[in-house]
Amino acid sequence: MIPVIEWVISKFNGKAVCYKIDASMAFDLVKTFKVPDVPYLVFVKHGEVVGKVKKEMNRAEFYGYVKKMIEIK
């Protein structure tokens, strides 16, 4: 799903940023965000978790989801 994520993020001109985290090395983040399994996406806006995704999505689905996350105030 990484190519889909990178493509979608590139379409938002800096309004969305993606960080890839190695769950086996970042135990504190896994614990903080209660990551049940990988891959797992957590959307954070202004320090608050606004969304979580565990399922795979195609470009259109993921684009729509990211757009919705950006629109959250």
N, C-alpha and C positions, 0 to 999 in steps of 0.2 A: 504494500500500500504506500510505501515511501514515495514512489514516482508520482502517485496521485496527490499526495499531500504537498510535495514540492511544487507541482504544477499549479494547484489551487492557490497556495500561499503566494505564488508569484503574481497572480492575477489581482491581488488586493493592494498593490503599490504601497507596501509598508504598513498597512492597517492591521496586518496579522503577521505574527512571527512564529516560527516553529523551532523548537529545541529538541534534539534527539538525545535521550538519556539512556545510558546502559543500566538497566535495572539491577544487574548483578554487581554493579559498582556503586550505585546511589541508593543504599538502603534507607537513608533518611527520607528521601523523596518518595520511595515506594511506601514507606510507613505513613508519611504525612498525607499522601493522596489516596491511601488505601487501595493500591493497585492490586487487583485480583489475579491478573494474568497479563501476559504481553502478546501482541501489541495492545496498548491502552493509551488513549489520548485524553488529556485533561485540558480544558479551556479555562484560562484564568484571565480575568479582566479587573483592573484596579485592585488586585490582590485577593479577589474573591473567585472561587470556582463557579463558573457559569454553565459548564457542560462537561460531560464525560462520554467517551465513545469507546466501545469494545469491539463492535462489529466492523467488518470490512464494508467500504462504500466505493461506488464508482465515482468518476469525476463529477458528474452532475449532482449526485446525492451529497458528496462532500462539499462541493462549492456552495450548495444551498444551506448546508449546516453551518459552515464557516460564516456565510453572509448573515445568518440568523444570530450567531454569536457576536458578530461585530455590531449589530443593531441594538443589542441589549444595552441599556443605559446604565 
